[in-house]
Each structure stands twice: as C-alpha cells, then as structure tokens.
Amino acid sequence: MHRRVVRVLAPIAGIALMLGGCGLRPAGAAQHRGSVPTHRRSALNTTVVRLAALTVTRAVQASLPGSQPAGMDLTDLAMATSEVGWAGATGLFAAETTYGLETVDGGRQFTQVFTAPQRIVGVAAPSPEHAYFLESDCISTGQCTARLQALQGGSTSPETLWQAQGVAAGALSFPTAQDGFISAVVSQEGKPGKAELFATHDGGKTWAISQLPCPGVPYAGALDFLDAEQGFLLCAGQPGAGRQSKSLYVTADGGQNWSLVASTGTSGASGALPTGGYVHSLFFQSPQVGYLALVRGGFYRTGDGGKTWAPVFLQVVQSGEDADALGFLPGGFGWLLAGGVPGLSVTQDGGRTWQSVYPAPVPQFVSDLGGGRAFGFRIAGTSALVESQDGGARWSVVAPLPFTPIALQALSSQDLVALSSAAIEESQNGGKRWRQVALPRGWTPTRLGSASLGAGWVVAQNADQLPAIFSCGTRACRRMQAPFFPLAGTATGNRSGFAVGLDAQDGSPALFETTDGGLHWTERLLPNGFNLGGNNYVGVGAQGDVRWLFSGFVILRSADGGRTWQETKLPPYPWIDSLSFANAQQGLLTAANPGSVPSIWRTEDGGETFQLVPFLKTQKLIDGRLRCADRTALPATGLPGH
C-alpha cells in the first residue's frame, strides 16, 4: 500500500498528527437528523489538515491484543435504526481492554467486531452502513493519544480516519456519514492545553481545527450536532466530590462561533444546569429538546434549547445513578444506557415507557406454565417480572416490581404469587398490580408453595431463626402445628399439602403430608445420606402423585407419593435456586453459584434428566435473509454461547 507523510500547514507546537483516509465512500449515504449542504466554506481561523493514506489492514487488526471476554460492560452506544447499532465496551474480566460491538436486534445481544487498544470514549452511527469509534488514552499529563476508527459499508475491519499524539479526545458527533465533529484538549509543551474542535465534511478525508470556548483542562465535556451547521457543546470543569461546573454553548455555523446558553454559575436559579454529577454525553432531538447524561447524576431534559433543565427517567434510572448515553430516532424509538453496571433500555413511544433489553433479564426464579411460556423474577438491578415465550431461551420484562422478590409461583398467566422479605404478594392481572397478605409480626418468609390464590403455604423464620409453616388465605396467615422443623412446603388444596423438614424427635430428614390442614401428618423418611440440616436452598413441588425435592446440587423424585425416591444429579457447579413443573414431565430449573449469572435448565422426563437451555445467538440480516452472524455472538447474559 502506498503511504505518504503530510506536513500540517500551520503546525501546533508539540503535536504530531497522523491522519488516515480510508477507501471509497458510497454516494448518497443515508443521513441522520437533518440535511447536508452541497457546498461547504472553510471555517474561519482554522488549520486545514490533509490526510495521509494510513489504514488499519486486516493483517494488522488480527494482531491487536485481546480476545473474546466472558462478559461486556457497555460504555457508550449509538443506534442507527431501532435494530442496528454499535457500542463501546470493556471486558468484565479484562478491564484494560476495550471493544467495538455491533447489535442487529435492538440491543438484546451484541457481537464483538474489533478490539480497541485504547479506551473508546465515543460512538456515532449516522446510518446502518457507517459507525465511528473515538478512542483516547492518557498515560500522564501531556502524554495523550487519540484515534478515530470507522466501520463502513458493512465492513468488520475498522479503518483509522484520524490519529493524533498530544490530544485527549473528549466527545464525538457524526450527524451524517460526511459531517463529523470531535472535541478534544490539545496539550502544548509547558503550556495549558487548549480545547479545540476537529471538523470534517467529506467523511474524514480532510479536517478543520478551530478553538472551543471550554477551559483548557482534560475535560472537554460533551458534544452533539443536529446537522453540519447547528450543534451544542457542554464544557465541563474539574470534577470533585460529586460536583462539576458546566457551561452549555450553541453554534449555528458549524463551530465557527459559539454562544453561551446556560451555566452552573446560576445554580441558584430554578432549572439551571445541575452542578451535581459528571458530564458524560449530550443529545439534542431538535434545536429546543435535548438530554444530558451525568455520571452519578442521572438524566436531565431541556425543552427550551438548554436554558433550563429538569431531571427525567427517574422510573428507569434511580437518582444519583450513572447515566452513560441516550438518543432518539425519528418515529419515537430511543435508547438509554445507565446504571452502576450499565444496562440498556429502549422506548418505542418517545420516552413515555421504557423496556430493559441488555443485559437480558435472566431470572433468578422461574415458574413454568407449559407450552414454552414461563414467568420469572429478575433481582439484579431493578427488580422486575419477566416472561419467556420460548421455554427460557429469551426473556422480556413485563413490569417492574414494587418489592424485592425471594420466590415466585405462576398459577396461571394472570394469577401470580410471590414472596417479599415481609409478606406474601399476590397479583390477579399478570403482575401489573400486587396486594399483600401479611404474616404475623416477627416472621420472615423463606419458601412458598401455593395451590391457588388464597390457598398457599409459607415457611418462615422468627428472630431466633426457628422455622414454622403457615397456611395463608386471601387476607391472613395462620401458623400450623407440626411435629417437625419445616424447610419447605407446598399446598395441594385448601387443607392438603406436604412439606419437607427435620423430625423434631430425632432430626432425621423426612417428607410430611397432611389432608386436614395440619391436624395430622403422615411422615415418610427420605433416603439415607440426604442432608437437609442447615440448608436454606431446599424446595419441593408436586404434580398428582409425583413429588420433587431439591437441596443444594441434588434433586429427588418420587412417582408414588414419597414411598420411593430416585436421585437426579446435575453438573457440579449449579446451586439450585428454583424448580417448577408445568406438568408431570416438563419443568424448568434455575441454578447459579453465588455472584454469578443464573443458568436455566429444562427437563422433559419429569426431572430424571436436565439439559441446559441455550441462549439464542445473534442473527444478522444479509440481503433480506436471516443468517447466523459470522462472529461469535455474546449471549445477552454475558456468558459464552452454547
């Protein structure tokens, strides 16, 4: 490949710019938010840089360090359509390595496209065929590097469009595939850095440099352009103690001139720019409506061009949580990335309602209804009721929960029973509304088993951790007398049910059954060596004469009401959380080691054997046809694909 070195026409002291022009660009590229003038004049007081032919080839890309990580922590995201978008990410187990990712299913799953040797600080996606990644790292003050990479025409090999030494890149905005802007702080030897704007109007072939009104510190803030002319800049000062000074500017001539709109200097005024939180990203839907994402500060919205701001999305992002990125496309689709471990939520109605899509809401507890349908509880992050229509391969959020769940039983698609740390929770409309049935004061529920709404058993502990079993109706719970220490139980009718526990006389593990509401119990011993003592992970289930019992890593199954038992052993790593059967043959199990993502297992033979439910891999639309992606797809849980 031919390579030539080009000298900067008006050099800046201490900076070496290596800028790359890469390949042909399709004519008539799709545009995003606004039109592009056919004629551009050079910005005033700028330095024009003509680019050298520098391309990251496939051979070079293949030699870059890093490999497919076990999970992804998204850091930035830009969607070109409601289905296609790109993200920057950090490997959960390789924190020094960052990645460029692609999604083709609305953010539910991401595919690794390339490894970035520097930290990705911004992503732009003006069309489904064009994605831009801004990278920047600073070893120490004055030793910063920056690079702009592009994926164009469906390529999976990134091209370097712009590369610089002595530059700390701050933010990126590409309103179209031809018009792009980068805000950065340029370091000078022995002098404070300068905040500058790099602009291109030919897809990265040439760049113009102009000065920004931001202070010369390595915090250039956030940037967003609606089109080639109109844009917004948020300058940010030194962060500290959860606070940061901020100033918002607007330009109508592509960055030649900037006008101050608002600043935190008027923080006493209602609706002013918030002082709390650190600037992360900025997005404007129109000249009047814009959004601000703040680390440790959440999201803010303006409806008057940035003069006043108000907090929004509090139903999705808790006050004070990290807010990383958000944006909207014409037609009402939008996205936001937020949370301590950033999660992606999308909207189809312009922000009135939001649905969590990544990481996928894999539940800790499941309840199988049969026919591929199941309900579950997601307890990581914001608690939510989730539903699967394909036997547990994919889950979608039904509704957030007003309590933190510890157990779930779906009696039908509408009748749900759950446990919180203080009460039984019941819903008759598929989890949209809940009502409580309180236990007697001083008792904390641990296990649940219901035959219907108003007929359920709950195992609970008091302050001394002594267990008891309760029969619960629609309004109250009563304690049943039992000649054993219960660990789990389930009602099979209004006055019938069975429980597992330790005999009060000799401490032997046994199954106890009643048909008269607990006045009399029938005891059946469990196999020798099956230990229940001190184990909080114990559960039971029933379908006709079939009984199931699990404890830790082992499941016992009885087809004759508990007279004889068969043991089912799972692989050694799962710790069973829940086991639910839709009928005598079909059931779902969730299991996880402490601190890990739950795995879901399915049985079709009544619990004799279990198979791991595979998470579906990404599919990619090629020439109107769906096919599996060439690259390894990251399942939505962050675990390796199966």
QUIVENWO-V380879 format. One record per pair of residues at least 12 apart in sequence whose C-alpha atoms are under 6 Angstrom apart, sorted by the first residue. I is the first residue (numbers start at 1). J is the second residue. D is the distance in Angstrom with one decimal. If there is no record, write none. Layout:
# QUIVENWO-V380879
i: {I	I}
j: {J	J}
d: {D	D}
This chain:
# QUIVENWO-V380879
i: {3	4	5	6	8	14	14	15	15	16	17	18	18	19	19	19	19	20	20	20	20	20	20	20	21	21	21	21	22	30	31	32	32	32	33	34	43	46	46	46	47	47	48	48	49	49	50	55	55	56	56	69	70	71	71	71	72	72	72	73	73	73	74	74	75	75	76	78	78	78	80	80	80	80	82	83	83	83	84	84	85	85	86	86	87	87	88	88	98	98	99	99	99	100	100	101	108	108	109	109	110	111	111	113	118	118	118	119	119	120	120	121	121	122	122	122	124	126	126	126	129	129	129	130	130	131	131	132	132	133	133	134	134	135	136	142	142	143	144	144	144	145	145	145	145	146	146	146	146	147	147	148	148	148	149	161	166	167	167	168	168	169	170	170	170	171	171	171	173	175	175	177	178	178	178	179	179	179	180	180	181	181	182	182	183	183	184	185	193	194	195	195	195	196	196	196	197	197	214	219	220	221	221	221	221	222	222	222	224	228	229	229	229	230	230	231	231	232	232	233	233	234	234	235	242	242	243	243	243	244	244	245	245	246	246	247	247	248	248	249	261	262	271	271	271	272	272	277	277	277	277	278	278	279	280	280	280	281	281	287	288	288	288	289	289	290	293	293	294	295	295	296	296	296	297	297	298	298	298	298	299	299	300	321	322	322	322	323	324	324	325	332	332	332	333	333	333	334	334	343	343	344	344	344	345	359	359	360	360	361	361	363	363	363	364	364	364	365	365	367	367	367	368	368	368	369	370	372	372	372	373	373	373	374	374	375	383	384	384	384	385	385	386	393	404	405	405	406	406	407	413	414	414	414	415	415	422	423	423	423	424	424	437	437	439	442	443	443	443	444	444	445	445	446	446	447	447	449	449	449	450	450	451	451	451	454	454	455	455	456	456	456	457	457	457	457	457	458	459	480	483	484	484	484	485	485	486	486	487	487	488	488	495	495	495	496	496	496	497	497	498	498	499	499	509	510	510	510	511	511	537	537	538	538	543	545	545	545	546	546	546	552	552	553	554	555	555	568	574	574	574	575	575	575	576	577	577	578	584	585	585	585	586	586	586	587	587	588	588	589	600	601	614	617	618}
j: {53	52	52	52	49	188	189	165	166	165	164	163	164	51	52	162	163	51	52	53	54	160	161	162	51	53	161	205	55	127	176	126	175	176	226	227	256	208	209	210	208	209	207	208	206	207	206	159	160	159	160	91	639	91	92	638	90	91	92	89	90	92	88	89	88	89	88	123	124	125	125	126	127	128	106	104	105	106	103	104	102	103	101	102	100	101	100	120	116	119	114	115	116	113	114	113	357	358	635	636	634	633	634	156	135	136	137	135	136	134	135	134	135	134	171	172	174	175	176	177	152	153	154	151	152	150	151	149	150	148	149	147	148	147	169	166	187	166	166	167	168	164	165	166	167	163	164	167	169	162	163	160	161	162	161	204	187	185	186	184	185	184	183	184	220	183	222	223	224	226	227	203	201	202	203	200	201	228	199	200	198	199	197	198	196	197	196	218	216	216	212	214	216	210	211	212	209	210	235	236	235	234	235	236	279	234	281	282	283	254	252	253	254	251	252	250	251	249	250	248	249	247	248	247	276	277	275	276	277	275	278	264	275	263	264	262	263	261	262	261	307	307	308	309	310	308	309	294	295	296	297	294	295	294	293	294	324	293	325	305	303	304	305	302	303	302	323	324	323	322	323	320	321	322	320	321	320	321	322	323	311	312	312	339	338	339	340	338	337	338	337	348	349	350	347	348	350	346	347	358	359	356	357	358	357	636	637	636	637	378	395	376	377	378	377	378	598	377	578	409	410	580	580	581	582	582	582	389	390	391	388	389	391	387	388	387	401	399	400	401	398	399	398	615	420	419	420	419	420	419	430	428	429	430	427	428	444	437	438	439	436	437	475	476	477	462	460	461	462	460	461	459	460	459	460	459	488	489	490	491	490	491	491	492	493	473	474	473	494	471	472	491	470	471	472	490	491	470	488	518	504	502	503	504	501	502	500	501	500	501	500	539	515	516	517	514	515	517	513	514	512	513	511	512	526	524	525	526	523	524	551	552	550	551	584	559	560	561	558	559	561	575	576	575	569	567	568	608	591	592	593	591	592	593	591	590	591	590	606	604	605	606	603	604	606	602	603	601	602	601	613	613	642	633	633}
d: {5.5	5.8	5.7	5.8	5.7	5.5	5.9	5.8	5.4	5.4	4.4	5.0	5.6	4.9	5.6	4.3	5.1	5.5	5.2	5.1	4.3	5.7	4.4	5.4	6.0	5.2	5.4	5.2	6.0	5.6	5.0	5.3	5.7	5.5	5.9	5.2	5.8	5.9	5.0	4.9	5.6	5.2	5.9	4.7	6.0	5.4	5.2	5.5	5.6	5.4	6.0	5.4	5.7	5.8	5.3	4.1	5.8	4.9	5.5	5.4	5.1	6.0	6.0	4.2	5.5	5.1	5.1	5.9	5.5	5.6	5.2	5.9	5.0	5.3	5.6	5.1	4.7	3.9	5.5	4.4	5.9	5.3	5.5	4.5	5.9	5.1	5.0	5.8	5.3	5.9	5.9	4.6	5.3	5.6	5.3	5.3	5.1	5.3	5.9	5.0	5.6	4.7	5.6	5.9	5.5	5.8	5.9	5.3	5.5	5.6	4.3	5.7	5.6	5.0	5.8	5.5	5.8	5.7	5.0	5.7	5.5	4.9	5.6	5.7	4.7	5.6	5.1	5.7	4.5	5.7	5.1	5.9	4.6	5.1	5.6	5.9	5.5	5.7	4.8	5.3	5.4	5.7	4.6	5.7	5.4	5.7	5.3	5.9	5.8	5.4	4.2	5.9	5.6	4.9	5.8	5.9	5.3	5.8	4.6	5.5	5.2	4.2	5.4	4.9	5.3	5.3	5.4	5.7	5.4	5.9	5.3	6.0	5.2	4.9	3.9	5.6	4.4	5.8	5.7	5.2	5.6	4.5	5.7	5.0	5.9	4.7	5.5	5.8	4.7	4.6	5.3	5.8	5.5	5.6	4.4	4.9	5.6	5.2	5.2	5.9	5.6	5.3	4.7	4.9	6.0	5.0	5.1	5.6	5.8	5.9	5.3	4.7	4.0	5.5	4.4	5.8	5.3	5.7	4.6	5.8	5.1	5.6	4.5	5.1	5.8	5.5	5.5	4.3	5.3	5.6	5.9	5.8	5.9	5.6	5.5	5.9	4.1	5.5	5.3	5.3	5.9	5.5	4.6	4.8	6.0	5.1	5.9	5.2	5.4	4.9	4.2	5.1	4.9	4.8	5.6	5.3	5.9	5.2	5.8	5.8	5.3	4.8	3.8	5.5	4.5	5.3	5.0	5.8	5.1	4.1	5.2	4.6	4.8	4.5	4.4	5.9	5.7	5.5	5.8	4.9	5.8	5.7	5.5	5.7	5.6	5.1	6.0	4.4	5.3	5.3	5.0	5.3	4.7	4.0	5.4	4.4	6.0	5.6	5.1	5.5	6.0	6.0	5.8	4.9	5.6	5.3	5.8	4.9	5.7	5.8	6.0	5.2	4.9	4.3	6.0	5.8	6.0	5.5	5.5	5.5	5.6	5.2	5.6	5.7	5.1	5.0	5.0	5.3	4.7	4.0	5.5	4.5	5.9	5.8	5.2	4.5	5.6	5.8	4.1	5.0	5.5	5.5	5.2	5.0	5.8	5.7	4.8	5.5	5.7	5.2	5.9	5.3	4.8	3.9	5.7	4.6	5.7	5.9	4.8	5.8	5.6	5.0	5.6	5.8	5.7	5.7	5.9	5.4	4.6	5.1	5.3	5.8	4.0	5.7	5.3	5.1	5.7	6.0	3.8	5.8	5.9	5.2	5.3	5.1	5.7	4.0	4.3	5.4	5.4	5.9	5.3	5.3	5.6	4.7	6.0	5.5	5.5	5.2	6.0	5.8	5.8	5.4	4.5	4.5	5.3	5.1	6.0	4.3	6.0	5.1	5.6	5.4	5.7	5.3	4.2	5.4	4.2	6.0	5.9	5.7	5.5	4.1	5.9	5.2	5.9	5.5	4.3	5.0	5.7	5.1	5.6	5.8	5.6	4.5	5.6	5.9	5.6	4.8	5.6	4.4	5.9	5.6	5.8	5.7	5.4	5.8	5.1	5.8	5.0	5.0	5.9	4.9	5.0	5.5	4.1	5.5	5.2	5.4	5.5	5.3	4.7	3.7	5.6	4.6	5.9	5.9	5.4	5.7	4.7	5.0	5.6	5.3	5.4	5.7	5.7}
